[in-house]
Amino acid sequence: MGNTLSKPRNVCNRAAMMEKYKTPMGIAQSNNSKKNGAQQDRSSIPGAASSGKQNQDNKSSKNIAKRLKLEGSDDSADVVDVRQENNVGMDVAGLDTTVNKDEGSADEMLVEKQSDDEQAPDPVLDLQMTNKDQHMATEELAASKDDKTHLSSNYSKKCQENPEEYNMINSLQNKEEVLPDKDSDEDLYRDEEEIKKENLVAVLNDVEQKMSVLPEVDILTYCVKEWKGGTPKAELMKKAYAAVSQTFSCIRRVRGDNYCALRATLFQALSQLTHLPSWLQSKDLDKIPEKLIAEYDWINQWRFGQDVKMENESPSEIMKACLQHLKEKWTYLHSLEDPHEKVVACENIFQGEQEEYFLYEAVKLLMLKKAIELYCEKEDGNDVPIFCWLLFAREESDSPYRFMKNSLNQVGYTGGLEQVEMFLLGYALELTIAVYRLSDFGTDEFLTFYPDDHKDIWPVVILTAEDDRHYNVLVRKKESAINVKDVMNKIPETS
């Protein structure tokens, strides 16, 4: 008979068998009753080829069970159970290997049968699936689910008999339920005061990250924290800090970017000095940019810091705004009589905001102005400070223009101030910068002055440096101003 007639017959035979295969017992009975009469139809039923092998396995299982029973073994019952469970699984698989696990439609099931029979799909046969066939397919799927439930029941009973194994499996299947609550550790192991203290520390850390100059720390405590090792370098730094601690009790760490030297110097000047420098009192202070650019047009190549922004303004106008800002802040801080109040107000300025960087641009412009004046004096044959010969002897700064381009324009970006430029900074601000160079402890350069020719005339600010680039601020709590002679008299003898 042709394929178009045999296909419906096979589908109907299959559907009729499904009614009998709802239970494991029905499957077993059907295998015994149709052992002789269903050989012709087996070729058309998917999975029927495996029934012969299944019957052989059944016989083998029965023989093993009988032998164990004769030998008095208790394992025969387990063998029979395993055989029955295997029979159920194998019969269900042989009956329909294409049951859709996601409860797909009967149309999809029929397409899969056609592919298993190694025949091209026929669209006409797909449409011959009746409502009755669909209902029978649904019953078959339900029966297969019942069989799977039956297969897993024995294992579940064994797990329940062994609580430890059952709990382990249950926890693995429900990981979300056994995971501890995120806040459970805090509730169990930490009291409320400890949690509040931790939150406060987090807030303080956020505040300190914004500060350009950190709060005061005992100088010896800071040394112990920073230099824990026993290397020769660490031992040298410990001795240097011990020497400095005889005069200064505290240290304030300064943010170590390429503004470090300007930041430390300006912070000390604004928070410690008690008088206004002469250049700050000049009425022509805000006219400096205009006059300089009129004579030296290359100043228009000035490179402002990344945080100094004024839209639609010329370099001259931005420089003027920076100088006005510096004068306004310095005058205000000078008007404060209480030293503590002055320090707090100064801390509010050095918060990494735009107004802080306006101050640096103003100081850099004052440095350029002083460099032009000293260069002109040197070119005219007049006496100039010794550092001028060193400053303009460098190839990258042999003229004021090259000094601006290669040095001042790089401050805040790729470099800070060199030591020779610290002399120029002191001259520009009219103050003496005294620096304890800790790495030079035991030498004549342990305490260095920038510049060293106005120590008795200009006010002094005190810094400390562990290397040639990073500067920190030293603090004496009881005195707002420091006399240079007092500092020099308290330098300990070194060997």
Sequence and secondary structure as in RCSB ss.txt:
>XXXX:A:sequence
MGNTLSKPRNVCNRAAMMEKYKTPMGIAQSNNSKKNGAQQDRSSIPGAASSGKQNQDNKSSKNIAKRLKLEGSDD
SADVVDVRQENNVGMDVAGLDTTVNKDEGSADEMLVEKQSDDEQAPDPVLDLQMTNKDQHMATEELAASKDDKTH
LSSNYSKKCQENPEEYNMINSLQNKEEVLPDKDSDEDLYRDEEEIKKENLVAVLNDVEQKMSVLPEVDILTYCVK
EWKGGTPKAELMKKAYAAVSQTFSCIRRVRGDNYCALRATLFQALSQLTHLPSWLQSKDLDKIPEKLIAEYDWIN
QWRFGQDVKMENESPSEIMKACLQHLKEKWTYLHSLEDPHEKVVACENIFQGEQEEYFLYEAVKLLMLKKAIELY
CEKEDGNDVPIFCWLLFAREESDSPYRFMKNSLNQVGYTGGLEQVEMFLLGYALELTIAVYRLSDFGTDEFLTFY
PDDHKDIWPVVILTAEDDRHYNVLVRKKESAINVKDVMNKIPETS
>XXXX:A:secstr
  HHHHHHHHHHHHHHHHHHTTSHHHHHHHHHHTTTT TTTGGGSTTTHHHHHHHHHHHHHHHHHHHHHHTT TH
HHHHHHHHHHHHHHHHHHHH TT  TT   HHHHHHHHHHHTT    HHHHTT  HHHHHHHHHHHHHHHHHHHH
HHHHHHHHHHHSHHHHHHHHHHHTHHHHS  TTHHHHHH  HHHHHHHHHHHHHHHHHHH SB   EEHHHHHHH
H  S SHHHHHHHHHHHHHTTT  EEE B  STTHHHHHHHHHHHHH  S  TGGG TTGGGHHHHHHHH GGGG
G    TT   TT  HHHHHHHHHHHHHHHHHHHHH   HHHHHHHHHHH SSSHHHHHHHHHHHHHHHHHHHHHH
HHHHTT    HHHHHHHHSGGGSSHHHHHHHTGGGBTTTB   HHHHHHHHHHHT EEEEEEGGGTTSTTSEEEE
SSS TTTS EEEEEESSSS EEEEE TT SS  HHHHHHT     
